[in-house]
Amino acid sequence: MTPARDARSRAVLDKAARENFPVAPRFLPRAWRDDLMAVYGCVRLLDDIGDGDLPPGGADAALLGVDPGRAGDRGALLDAFETDLHRVFRTARDPGAEGRDVPRHPLLYALVPTVRRHALTPEPFLALVEANRLDQKVRRYGTWEELLGYCELSANPVGRLVLAVTGTTTPERVRRSDAVCTALQIIEHLQDVAEDLALRDRVYLPAEDLERFRVTEADLAAPTANASVRALVAWEARRAHELLNEGVPLVASVPGIPKILIAGFTGGGRAALRALSSARYDVLGGAPRPTPAGVLRETAAVLGRAR
């Protein structure tokens, strides 16, 4: 891997520090941290492709085998990403493939040992690819159920991957993890209402709820939130909170060190909800974010309740 590629990968991985929850905290064994960061790098790269957030210059397109002149073609990039993803699993299954048709992008190449160690399957990653394809076609959601269907593709696979890496997968934990991940996705959408509309022409607030609270898209484009927008955001935050409540029994069911990691996801979501509340649900003047101290407090509270 060239130094330039190393720097590019590091820039993607550094985004982990901006998430609402700790991605790979230092208390975890080094091998788990490496594996979680490998998964994160792959998922973050994919989301950057889908959101049009790749750095200029076309370097990632070239790595994926796409002409840099088509670096703005998200559909072509997503197709190339999926092709490279299949190389990950072929290489992981066949160590003899090293040196032949290995993944081209360094962040995908770094995923190979993780897939091999934990017998990961392609399905969660392919669901995330499909979610990003959906983002290119669907920019509005009519109902809460439609939004939940999107989260099933865009968020829930991440929790399933965390369970797989930590060796804690059971059907009941997957069900609870799905609820927590959906909650985290909805909270992120609430934080980013203004950015999603202004930069990506996306609205993740269900149209039926916009109508119920008499909120227009012009209201969402305003510099600050009016009373109706605040009431709508508070309503969606309460829904997310109900889903996030599955985090406590999930944490209680997990043994050992993974308990603290998963508590961090739930605690991060709870801290983000507190940040929304502290901002009086005005998400238009800036995205309310939790502080690291807030995440730690909420994580400790989750662990306490899980006992």
C-alpha positions, 0 to 999 in steps of 0.5 A: 500500500503506498503512503498516499493510499495510507493517508487516504485510508486514515482520513476515512478512519479518522471520521470514527471520532465524529460518530455519536458512539465509540466505534472501537474504544481502547478498552477492547482487545487490540484484535477486536479494535482492528476488526471493528475499524476495518468494518468501519472503514468499509462502511464509512467509505461506502456512505461517503460514496453514496452521499457524494462526500469523497474528496476531489481528485478521483483517487477513490474512483481510480482505486475502485477501477472507475475512470476518475472522469466518472468520479461523480457517478455515484451509481458507477462507484457503488457498482465498483464498490460491490464488485470489490466487496465480492473480491474481499469474500473470494480472497477471504475464502481462498488464501491462494487468491492473494496476489491475483484478484484481490480487493483494489481499494485499501479499505476493502483489502483491510477487511479481508483478515476480519472476514476470515477471522469471524466468518463474516458473510456478504449479506450485511455489506450488500444491504448497506450497498443497497441502502446507498443505491436507494439514497440515489433514487428515494429522497422522501419517505411517506410513512414511518414504516417506510423509514423503518424499512430503509433503516433495515438496510442502512443501519441494522446490518452494522449492529449485526456485524458488531455482534458477529465480530464480538462473537455474541450473535443470537436471534434475540440479540439481533432483534434488540440490536436492530431496534438500537441501530434503527434508533441511532439512524433516526437520531442521526437523521434528526441531527442532520435535517438541515444538512440532508435537505440543503446538500443532498435534497433528502428528507428523512422525516416521514411525509405523514408526520410533516403533514400532522405537525403542519411542517413544510419543507420551506420550514425545514430550510429556515435558519432556525426551527419554528414551534411546529418543527420543534414539535415534530423533531421532539415527536420523532426523538420520542419514537427513537427513544422507545426503540433505544430502550431495547439497548438495556436488555441487550447489554444485560444479555451480553457477557464480558467486554462486549457488554461495555462496547454495546452499552457505548452504542446505546449510551451514545444514542441517549446522549445524542437525544439529550443534546437534541432536548438541550437544543430545544429540538432546534436542529436547523441552526446546527446539528446538536451533538453529544459531548464525550463526557455526556456519552460516558455518563449515559453509557455508565447509566446503561450499564447500571440499569443493565445490572 
